[in-house]
Amino acid sequence: LPERFPGFPNRKRVNSVPRAEVSAASEKSNRVLRGIAERTGATLIDPLNSFCDQSSCGTVDADGNPRYRDAGHIRASYVRDHATFLDETGTR
């Protein structure tokens, strides 16, 4: 993109990020959600096990397509094809 859009920042492509960083970035909101789930009996869904391995979280799929729409939102097409944990939760 930088070559097509002169004002666009020239950023290095990142294919994965450390899982520890992803966990740390979402810890505050996850703590709040855990509290709500405990009080209401809701099932808390943690997608990290579906989208990450033990050490990293990929940002692109096996074909090189982006998993994320932006810094915090997974693309609908990726969720539809890979978030099978939602299927299991919906049948409980």
PLY file of the C-alpha trace (Angstrom):
ply
format ascii 1.0
element vertex 92
property float x
property float y
property float z
element edge 91
property int vertex1
property int vertex2
end_header
0.00 0.00 0.00
2.65 2.64 0.74
3.70 2.76 -2.90
0.07 3.31 -4.01
-0.77 5.83 -1.28
2.09 8.28 -0.60
0.69 9.40 2.78
0.18 5.84 4.03
2.70 4.83 6.72
5.31 2.34 5.56
4.80 -0.49 8.03
6.54 -3.83 8.12
4.21 -6.77 7.54
3.78 -8.84 10.69
2.70 -12.46 10.29
2.29 -13.16 14.01
2.46 -11.53 17.41
3.53 -13.07 20.72
0.58 -14.66 22.52
1.75 -13.07 25.77
1.30 -9.61 24.22
-2.21 -10.43 23.04
-3.12 -11.79 26.47
-1.69 -8.76 28.26
-3.50 -6.32 25.96
-6.88 -7.92 26.64
-6.44 -8.76 30.33
-8.40 -5.80 31.72
-11.47 -6.40 29.57
-11.23 -10.16 30.11
-11.22 -9.63 33.87
-14.45 -7.60 33.61
-16.04 -10.20 31.33
-15.06 -13.05 33.68
-16.78 -11.22 36.55
-19.95 -10.75 34.51
-19.93 -14.41 33.45
-19.53 -15.56 37.07
-22.40 -13.36 38.27
-24.79 -14.31 35.47
-23.84 -17.92 34.74
-22.84 -17.03 31.19
-20.24 -19.00 29.27
-17.11 -16.96 28.65
-15.63 -17.58 25.21
-11.85 -17.24 24.92
-10.89 -17.37 21.24
-7.12 -17.42 21.84
-6.95 -21.20 21.88
-8.56 -21.26 18.43
-6.50 -18.47 16.90
-3.13 -18.89 18.63
-0.64 -21.62 19.38
1.30 -21.75 22.68
3.65 -18.92 21.75
2.13 -16.77 19.01
-1.05 -15.56 17.33
-0.99 -15.47 13.56
-2.14 -12.36 11.74
-2.54 -14.06 8.36
-3.98 -17.44 7.37
-2.15 -20.22 5.53
-2.86 -18.51 2.19
-1.48 -15.15 3.38
-4.90 -13.54 3.78
-5.28 -11.21 6.78
-7.14 -12.59 9.79
-7.88 -9.14 11.16
-9.94 -6.24 9.80
-8.02 -3.84 12.06
-5.93 -4.00 15.23
-8.72 -5.49 17.32
-11.32 -7.08 15.06
-11.14 -10.43 13.31
-12.46 -10.48 9.75
-15.96 -11.97 9.44
-14.77 -14.34 6.71
-12.04 -15.72 8.97
-14.47 -16.19 11.87
-16.98 -17.92 9.61
-14.38 -20.41 8.39
-12.25 -20.93 11.52
-14.09 -20.02 14.73
-15.56 -23.47 15.32
-15.64 -22.81 19.08
-18.73 -20.67 18.39
-20.54 -23.69 16.95
-19.88 -25.69 20.10
-21.02 -22.86 22.39
-24.21 -22.26 20.40
-25.35 -25.87 20.84
-25.15 -25.93 24.63
0 1
1 2
2 3
3 4
4 5
5 6
6 7
7 8
8 9
9 10
10 11
11 12
12 13
13 14
14 15
15 16
16 17
17 18
18 19
19 20
20 21
21 22
22 23
23 24
24 25
25 26
26 27
27 28
28 29
29 30
30 31
31 32
32 33
33 34
34 35
35 36
36 37
37 38
38 39
39 40
40 41
41 42
42 43
43 44
44 45
45 46
46 47
47 48
48 49
49 50
50 51
51 52
52 53
53 54
54 55
55 56
56 57
57 58
58 59
59 60
60 61
61 62
62 63
63 64
64 65
65 66
66 67
67 68
68 69
69 70
70 71
71 72
72 73
73 74
74 75
75 76
76 77
77 78
78 79
79 80
80 81
81 82
82 83
83 84
84 85
85 86
86 87
87 88
88 89
89 90
90 91
